[in-house]
Amino acid sequence: MSDNHPVDAETVRGRGSRGVIATGAGVGLWVVNGLLHFPIVGLVIAGGLVALGIKGLTDKNRTDKATGGILMGAGALGLASFFLPKLTAFLFGMSGLALVGYGIYNLVKFAQGVKSRS
């Protein structure tokens, strides 16, 4: 099957948005993972992520609740990094890698969609 047929504009925009957001989130996880190795900064970041997660969970919007759950999980993992540093570093690193890979995949599909529309 060929991928050269024109793609719906909404699909192209969605792929581009997902690509940028997922890639940025993956890089963000790598940065947070690096900052968690500093004791005070790590506690502040992890606590802030938990607080933002709780705020998101209390919102009425379904997307905000999902984002809040993810932020709270990342904050809890950040707090766990003081007890299980190697495991949490591995999890943050692999999660960042998966998000960057997903983002790049979507950005490639976005570029193909833009090309097929021209």
C-alpha distance (Angstrom), angle and dihedral (degrees) to the residues before:
residue distance angle dihedral
M1 . . .
S2 3.79 . .
D3 3.80 126.1 .
N4 3.80 92.5 -158.3
H5 3.81 97.3 95.9
P6 3.82 117.7 106.6
V7 3.79 113.6 -88.8
D8 3.80 124.5 -141.0
A9 3.82 112.0 -95.8
E10 3.82 91.7 -127.7
T11 3.81 90.6 54.8
V12 3.80 91.2 49.9
R13 3.82 92.1 49.9
G14 3.80 91.2 47.6
R15 3.79 92.3 51.9
G16 3.79 91.2 49.1
S17 3.80 92.9 49.1
R18 3.80 93.4 46.8
G19 3.80 90.4 46.9
V20 3.78 95.3 52.7
I21 3.81 95.1 41.7
A22 3.81 95.4 46.1
T23 3.80 93.1 46.6
G24 3.80 91.5 48.2
A25 3.81 91.7 47.6
G26 3.81 91.6 50.3
V27 3.80 92.2 51.0
G28 3.81 88.2 45.1
L29 3.81 90.6 55.3
W30 3.80 90.0 52.4
V31 3.82 90.5 50.8
V32 3.82 92.2 47.9
N33 3.80 89.6 48.1
G34 3.79 89.7 54.5
L35 3.80 93.4 46.8
L36 3.80 93.3 49.8
H37 3.81 89.4 71.4
F38 3.82 89.4 71.6
P39 3.84 106.2 79.9
I40 3.83 102.1 -141.9
V41 3.80 95.7 34.2
G42 3.80 90.5 46.8
L43 3.79 92.8 53.2
V44 3.79 92.3 47.7
I45 3.82 93.0 48.6
A46 3.81 94.3 44.8
G47 3.80 92.2 46.3
G48 3.80 90.9 47.5
L49 3.79 91.4 51.3
V50 3.80 91.1 50.7
A51 3.82 90.9 48.6
L52 3.82 92.1 49.0
G53 3.80 89.1 47.3
I54 3.80 92.3 53.1
K55 3.81 89.8 48.4
G56 3.80 90.5 50.9
L57 3.80 92.4 48.6
T58 3.80 91.0 55.2
D59 3.83 93.2 54.6
K60 3.79 120.7 100.2
N61 3.82 96.1 -133.9
R62 3.82 113.4 97.3
T63 3.82 92.6 -140.9
D64 3.82 91.0 51.9
K65 3.80 90.1 51.9
A66 3.80 92.0 51.7
T67 3.80 91.5 47.4
G68 3.80 90.1 46.6
G69 3.79 91.2 53.2
I70 3.78 91.3 50.6
L71 3.81 92.4 47.5
M72 3.78 91.5 48.0
G73 3.80 90.5 49.8
A74 3.80 91.1 50.2
G75 3.81 90.2 48.8
A76 3.80 92.1 49.4
L77 3.80 89.5 48.7
G78 3.80 88.1 49.9
L79 3.80 91.1 52.9
A80 3.80 89.5 47.2
S81 3.80 88.6 55.3
F82 3.78 88.7 79.4
F83 3.81 90.4 60.8
L84 3.83 101.6 31.2
P85 3.81 104.8 25.2
K86 3.81 98.7 163.5
L87 3.79 95.7 46.8
T88 3.79 94.5 47.3
A89 3.82 92.3 45.2
F90 3.80 88.6 53.3
L91 3.81 92.3 47.9
F92 3.81 93.5 47.5
G93 3.80 91.0 46.6
M94 3.79 95.4 48.6
S95 3.80 92.5 43.8
G96 3.79 89.8 51.6
L97 3.80 90.5 48.6
A98 3.81 91.8 50.1
L99 3.81 92.1 49.1
V100 3.80 93.3 47.7
G101 3.81 90.1 48.5
Y102 3.81 91.5 50.0
G103 3.79 90.1 47.0
I104 3.79 93.6 50.6
Y105 3.82 90.5 47.9
N106 3.81 90.2 53.4
L107 3.81 92.4 45.5
V108 3.82 90.4 52.8
K109 3.82 90.1 49.3
F110 3.82 88.3 47.5
A111 3.82 91.3 53.3
Q112 3.80 90.5 48.0
G113 3.80 90.2 49.8
V114 3.79 92.6 50.1
K115 3.81 90.0 48.6
S116 3.81 91.9 49.8
R117 3.81 91.0 51.8
S118 3.81 94.0 54.5
